Amino acid sequence: MHKTYITPKAQTHIWPASGQAAEHVLMYIARDTRGCHLDGADQLNRYPATPFCCITWMLEGEVSLLQQGETKLEQHLPQIFVAGCQSQYGVTINLGDRHSFMAVFYSDAFHTLFELDLTTLQDRFVDAREVLNPSGLALLQAVALADTHTDRRSLIESYIAHNSSFLLSSPWSRLRKMGQNLSLRLSCSLLGVGARQLQRRVRKEAGLPLLGLSRLWRAKRSHSQVLSDLALGQTPNWVEHADALGYADQSHLIRDCKEVSGRSPQQLLNDARKNESDWIYRL
């Protein structure tokens, strides 16, 4: 009798943050390609530009950064790395099998929790052990040594609860929710600074210039809406979608999508349905 061997599929799991932590952490992502024998383009990971800061623990395997926007790179990434806010889309490659855990933080919460000037992290991937404060370093180690992803999420949310007094005073939660409706005057008022100081503070505490943040927050809402429509069996009507999400018109939506992902909305939708490398766009 011949044995039949079934090659497992790459596994991606996503968990929203719970309770109080949901104000500060967007989600957690686990990616596991062990035993899947991925090769060629399937070893790639394509990422959009993002207003979030992420910590990734490579529990097994290694990854290298290959591209940011149109710029080709070759940067081997550390075992535990921080990705600051990204103004450009990017591509990494798995060096063999991968098992990783990622925490995706709202950038302003990341700034407050780990006492980091986010201008130093914009468009960068850095060793987390070289930039986090002492309490952050202890968290890195605890998460790396945890037995399960449930334990990892619990450790991060306990850390946030312990530091909640620093986070509650931040005006950024309200600013995030307002998104593309932000104005210079309102932002100055909520942050308590003048127009001259605003951009410096925004970049330091939220990682990107105000207009860049607003554009990427809108792109995130656009992406979430498309996923919601698809889950209901609805094919996106890009004209209606652009109007509902606050774009000037469909051409504006297409231009923004190309800047964020390198592709038009329809190209991205088609690629995400069939390409293993676009797994993050399916989340």
C-alpha positions in Angstrom: 0.0 0.0 0.0 1.3 3.4 -0.9 1.1 6.2 1.7 -0.4 9.5 0.6 1.4 12.6 2.0 -0.6 15.8 2.0 1.5 19.0 2.1 0.0 21.3 4.7 -1.1 24.8 3.7 0.5 27.9 5.2 -1.4 29.0 8.2 -2.2 32.6 9.1 -4.2 33.4 12.3 -5.4 36.8 13.3 -6.8 38.0 16.7 -8.2 41.4 17.5 -7.0 42.9 20.8 -9.5 42.5 23.6 -10.9 44.9 26.2 -8.9 48.0 27.0 -6.0 46.9 24.8 -8.1 47.3 21.7 -7.6 51.1 22.0 -3.9 50.6 21.6 -3.3 47.4 19.6 -5.0 46.8 16.3 -4.4 43.0 16.1 -2.1 40.1 16.6 -1.0 37.9 13.6 0.6 34.5 13.6 2.1 33.1 10.4 3.3 29.5 10.1 4.7 28.0 6.9 6.5 25.0 8.5 6.3 21.9 6.4 4.6 23.7 3.5 7.6 23.6 1.2 6.9 27.1 -0.2 9.3 28.3 -2.9 9.8 31.0 -5.5 7.3 33.8 -5.2 5.4 32.0 -2.5 8.2 32.7 -0.1 7.6 36.4 -0.5 5.6 38.6 1.9 4.1 41.8 0.4 3.1 44.5 2.8 1.2 47.8 2.3 2.3 51.2 3.6 1.0 51.4 7.1 0.4 53.9 9.9 1.0 51.2 12.5 4.1 50.1 14.4 4.7 46.4 14.6 6.9 44.0 16.7 7.6 40.7 15.0 9.0 37.7 16.9 10.5 35.2 14.5 10.0 32.1 16.6 11.5 29.9 13.9 13.1 30.8 10.6 14.5 34.1 9.2 13.4 36.8 6.9 15.0 39.5 4.8 13.8 42.8 3.5 13.9 43.0 -0.3 12.1 46.1 -1.4 10.6 49.3 -0.2 8.6 51.1 -2.8 10.7 51.0 -6.0 13.9 50.6 -4.0 15.6 47.2 -4.0 17.3 46.2 -0.8 18.9 43.2 0.9 18.6 43.6 4.7 18.6 40.5 6.9 16.1 41.2 9.7 16.8 40.4 13.4 15.0 37.6 15.3 12.8 40.2 17.0 12.3 43.4 15.0 10.3 46.6 15.1 8.8 48.0 11.9 8.1 51.7 12.2 5.3 53.4 10.3 5.9 52.7 6.6 5.2 55.4 4.0 5.8 52.9 1.2 4.8 49.3 0.4 7.4 46.6 0.9 8.5 43.0 0.2 10.3 40.6 2.4 11.3 37.0 1.8 11.2 34.0 4.1 14.6 32.2 4.3 13.1 28.7 4.6 10.2 27.8 6.9 8.7 30.5 9.0 6.9 30.6 12.3 6.2 34.1 13.6 4.1 36.2 15.9 3.3 39.9 15.3 1.7 42.6 17.5 0.4 45.5 15.5 0.2 48.7 17.7 -1.4 52.0 17.0 1.7 54.2 16.5 0.8 56.7 19.2 0.4 54.0 21.8 3.7 52.4 20.7 5.4 55.8 21.2 3.9 56.1 24.7 4.4 52.5 25.8 8.1 52.3 24.8 9.2 55.9 25.0 10.3 56.1 21.4 10.6 59.1 19.0 8.9 57.5 16.0 10.8 59.8 13.6 13.8 57.5 14.2 11.7 54.5 13.1 9.9 55.8 10.0 10.4 53.4 7.1 12.9 51.3 9.1 13.1 47.7 10.4 15.3 47.6 13.5 16.4 45.2 16.2 13.7 45.6 18.9 16.3 44.8 21.6 18.3 47.9 20.6 15.5 50.5 20.8 12.9 49.5 23.4 13.0 50.8 27.0 13.8 48.4 29.9 10.2 47.3 30.6 9.8 46.7 26.8 12.9 44.5 26.7 11.4 42.4 29.5 8.2 42.0 27.5 10.1 41.0 24.4 11.8 38.2 26.3 8.6 37.0 28.0 6.7 36.9 24.7 9.6 35.0 23.0 9.7 32.4 25.7 5.9 31.9 26.0 4.5 28.5 25.1 1.4 29.6 23.1 0.0 32.5 21.1 -2.7 32.9 23.8 0.0 33.4 26.4 1.8 35.9 24.1 -1.4 37.9 23.7 -2.0 37.8 27.4 1.5 39.1 28.2 1.1 42.1 25.9 -2.3 43.0 27.2 -1.2 42.7 30.8 1.7 45.0 29.9 -0.7 47.5 28.4 -3.0 47.3 31.5 0.0 48.0 33.7 0.8 51.1 31.7 -2.8 52.3 31.1 -2.4 55.5 33.1 0.1 56.8 30.6 -2.2 55.9 27.7 -5.5 57.3 28.9 -4.4 60.9 28.7 -3.5 60.7 25.0 -5.7 62.6 22.5 -4.7 60.3 19.7 -7.6 57.8 20.0 -10.0 60.6 19.1 -7.8 61.8 16.2 -7.5 58.3 14.8 -11.3 57.8 14.8 -11.8 61.1 12.9 -9.4 60.0 10.2 -9.6 61.9 7.0 -11.8 64.6 8.7 -8.8 65.9 10.5 -8.0 69.6 10.0 -4.9 71.5 11.0 -6.9 73.7 13.5 -8.6 70.7 15.2 -5.3 68.7 15.4 -3.6 71.7 17.0 -6.4 72.1 19.5 -6.5 68.4 20.5 -2.7 68.2 20.8 -2.4 71.5 22.5 0.3 73.0 20.2 0.6 75.6 17.5 0.7 75.0 13.8 4.5 75.2 13.7 4.9 72.5 16.4 2.2 70.3 15.1 4.1 68.4 12.4 7.1 67.8 14.6 4.9 66.4 17.3 2.8 64.3 14.9 5.9 62.6 13.4 7.4 62.0 16.9 4.3 60.6 18.4 2.5 59.0 15.5 5.2 58.3 13.0 4.3 60.2 9.8 3.2 63.7 8.8 -0.4 64.5 9.4 -1.6 64.2 5.8 0.3 60.9 5.4 -1.4 59.5 8.5 -4.8 60.6 7.4 -4.3 59.0 4.0 -3.2 55.7 5.5 -5.9 55.6 8.1 -8.4 56.0 5.2 -6.7 53.3 3.2 -7.1 51.0 6.3 -10.8 51.7 6.4 -11.0 51.1 2.7 -9.3 47.7 3.0 -11.6 46.7 5.9 -14.7 47.7 3.9 -13.6 45.6 0.9 -13.1 42.6 3.2 -16.5 43.1 4.8 -18.2 43.4 1.4 -16.4 40.2 0.1 -17.5 38.3 3.2 -21.1 39.2 2.4 -20.6 38.0 -1.2 -20.6 41.5 -2.6 -18.2 42.5 -5.4 -16.8 46.0 -4.8 -18.1 48.8 -7.0 -15.1 51.1 -7.0 -17.0 54.3 -7.9 -19.4 53.8 -5.0 -16.6 52.6 -2.7 -14.5 55.7 -3.4 -17.5 58.0 -2.6 -18.3 56.2 0.6 -14.8 56.3 1.9 -14.2 59.9 1.3 -12.1 59.9 -1.9 -12.7 62.6 -4.4 -13.4 60.1 -7.1 -12.4 56.7 -8.4 -9.2 58.1 -9.9 -8.2 59.4 -6.4 -8.8 55.9 -4.9 -6.7 54.3 -7.6 -3.8 56.7 -7.1 -3.8 56.3 -3.3 -4.0 52.5 -3.6 -1.1 52.4 -6.0 1.0 54.5 -3.6 0.0 52.3 -0.6 0.3 48.9 -2.3 2.0 49.4 -5.7 -1.2 48.2 -7.4 -4.7 49.4 -8.4 -7.6 48.2 -6.2 -8.8 45.6 -8.8 -5.2 44.4 -9.3 -4.7 44.0 -5.6 -8.0 42.2 -5.2 -7.2 39.8 -8.0 -3.6 39.2 -6.7 -4.8 38.7 -3.1 -7.2 36.0 -4.1 -4.5 33.8 -5.8 -1.0 34.8 -4.5 0.4 33.3 -1.4 2.7 36.3 -1.0 -0.3 38.6 -0.6 -1.6 36.8 2.5 -1.6 40.0 4.7 -4.1 41.6 2.4 -6.5 38.8 3.1 -6.6 39.7 6.8 
